[in-house]
Amino acid sequence: MRGTTQRAVQHQTEQPGRDCPLCPRLVAFREEWRAREPEWHNAPVAAFGPSNARLMIVGLAPGLRGANRTGRPFTGDYAGDLLYATLTEFGFAHGQYAATPDDGLTLDDGMIVNAVRCVPPQNKPTGVEIATCRPFLAGQIGAMPQLSAVVALGRIAHESVVRAFGERLGRIPFAHGAEHAIGPVRLFDSYHCSRYNTNTRVLTPDMFRAVFQRVRAYLDGRP
């Protein structure tokens, strides 16, 4: 890694605790939902997958009734249905995905993490909240010694990854299907696999599969 990139990803290795106080608006929203749904996770959602994985998938933030409820990224909403089916198809996951954290699904050579760890109102984190949470993303990247590829799901995830690596957004623009070299890591861009994007055909399952087909080929050393 170049020096600036290495400093960026090693900035902070610790991860947010259950009662992370850093973003007042997200704290207030978290407390509101803890009162309404005390059995839900309602806390920062940790990364899912082995730290020795070569692939990282970066989403936006936990869904209110998805990961915020279940405590596992992309678990409990439509986005997870498409993501985990695709990961299984291309050998990055095995087991039966049943939209619960105890379904026995295991990730193989992949880790999933969100750019923002706490659920935001209306699924829209502010720029300040994204920047405040970025050191946790950088720390997760720095804690993956074999990381070779990153899939960014959506523009916000893309921009947070680029900044976590200490790179300029102007040099690495977001576009679905684009690939970028950031030091020794290759960044793959995809539209987010949300229900809205798939319902409007902004992203089709075949478009999504094509991204992970390229990732699989890259990690397998195929052109």
MOBEL-V724966 format. One record per residue. RES is the residue in one letter. SS is DSSP state (hx for helix, st for strand, lp for the rest). Layout:
res: {RES,RES}
ss: {SS,SS}
This chain:
res: {M,R,G,T,T,Q,R,A,V,Q,H,Q,T,E,Q,P,G,R,D,C,P,L,C,P,R,L,V,A,F,R,E,E,W,R,A,R,E,P,E,W,H,N,A,P,V,A,A,F,G,P,S,N,A,R,L,M,I,V,G,L,A,P,G,L,R,G,A,N,R,T,G,R,P,F,T,G,D,Y,A,G,D,L,L,Y,A,T,L,T,E,F,G,F,A,H,G,Q,Y,A,A,T,P,D,D,G,L,T,L,D,D,G,M,I,V,N,A,V,R,C,V,P,P,Q,N,K,P,T,G,V,E,I,A,T,C,R,P,F,L,A,G,Q,I,G,A,M,P,Q,L,S,A,V,V,A,L,G,R,I,A,H,E,S,V,V,R,A,F,G,E,R,L,G,R,I,P,F,A,H,G,A,E,H,A,I,G,P,V,R,L,F,D,S,Y,H,C,S,R,Y,N,T,N,T,R,V,L,T,P,D,M,F,R,A,V,F,Q,R,V,R,A,Y,L,D,G,R,P}
ss: {lp,lp,hx,hx,hx,hx,hx,hx,hx,lp,lp,lp,lp,lp,lp,lp,lp,lp,lp,lp,lp,lp,lp,hx,hx,hx,hx,hx,hx,hx,hx,hx,hx,hx,hx,hx,lp,lp,lp,lp,lp,lp,lp,lp,lp,lp,lp,st,st,lp,lp,lp,lp,lp,st,st,st,st,st,st,st,lp,lp,lp,lp,lp,hx,hx,hx,hx,lp,lp,lp,lp,lp,lp,lp,hx,hx,hx,hx,hx,hx,hx,hx,hx,hx,hx,hx,lp,lp,lp,st,st,lp,lp,lp,lp,lp,lp,lp,lp,lp,lp,lp,st,st,lp,lp,st,st,st,st,st,st,st,lp,lp,lp,lp,hx,hx,hx,lp,lp,lp,hx,hx,hx,hx,hx,hx,hx,hx,hx,hx,hx,hx,hx,hx,hx,hx,lp,lp,lp,lp,lp,lp,st,st,st,st,st,lp,hx,hx,hx,hx,hx,hx,hx,hx,hx,hx,lp,lp,lp,lp,lp,lp,lp,lp,lp,lp,lp,lp,lp,lp,st,st,st,st,lp,lp,st,st,st,st,st,st,lp,lp,lp,lp,hx,hx,hx,hx,hx,lp,lp,lp,lp,lp,hx,hx,hx,hx,hx,hx,hx,hx,hx,hx,hx,hx,hx,hx,hx,lp,lp,lp,lp}
